[in-house]
């Protein structure tokens, strides 16, 4: 596959990567190009802004959660049929998983994608020193090609001239200079930017402003020429159907053969309801694609507005988000809470991650939730954040005991107790502990996982929905 592509990186967080990456996507889309947006790392929020800018699903590329070998295939899958792909980095260019070298860094992803890097530099408090900074980043790893710099938060024309003069000595071209602009600012709170789904028209306006600012301040033709210089990627794009075709002991067709059932049960497409809306915005697109390829009909519902689950629901997936922000509204939707509790009590498969875990508790900050789990949740003072290595403690609707997966924790809430009598996961790194709940058909945990790394999760869950 050969699609023009750029990786937008920075020396550190807060330099303006999201503004520049989203602005580039919007500016090139405004030129009539089909643009694919990607985000390095586990972040769910930035891809929402990418989707708004491009009109296509935002995708994540995480070498820790999925393994380096899946980065290029997942990229090719998301960028198929596009004229340009823009990949927004995470943290600083060379920052990755703690204590594991370049793993999961923007630099590693750029190398895996054979893509040139555009370095976004916050120039607000420097002039000639910018050349030393860029030279250091460009020479640190010769496998990373920094093809240009975009100067952000430039104070004036005089300031821009000083910066450009200094960078002439670095050999790295300046591809843009952006002034401060309040229109492109995006509000933040305890877990980062406020998601697109919560901002409505304000998010649309912000993305349009980003596109206009980047189009006015950057050399789009030079950026496109740089993107076209990326070489072809070997191998094929990721496919949910092909990922699910790998042999497994619980493949639906093999189960049907062992049961002597070659018709209805094996062919039925169970309805799996997936929570969405402003309170549950954290989801990887590949999860729904895997469930669909495994034979499910995936239907999205909004727990803030829908008083009933989708007709014929046989299984439920509740991902991450911000239930703490919408606790009152979620608690007020009593009819849906009762229906979810009844579904779980019936033994139907329910998979809940982080926000979904909170929603299944008895209460959240004193407000009644679904009451599926004998646990209570509250906002805490400390942010829990980081990658985790986990193993399934026992059999569940998602995995058999001993299944190893990598995940990510990202929350400022506390669950009491932190694990049930049958925990969901045993965390083996960075510190050993158990967490989460397995109860009947329920699997609930703080751990965010990426099912592309273990497609059997989607296959097993769909089969349990089919036969429950």
Order of alpha helices (4+ residues) and beta strands (2+ residues): beta-alpha-beta-alpha-beta-alpha-beta-alpha-beta-alpha-beta-alpha-beta-beta-beta-alpha-alpha-alpha-alpha-alpha-alpha-beta-alpha-beta-beta-alpha-alpha-beta-alpha-beta-beta-beta-beta-beta-beta-beta-beta-beta-alpha
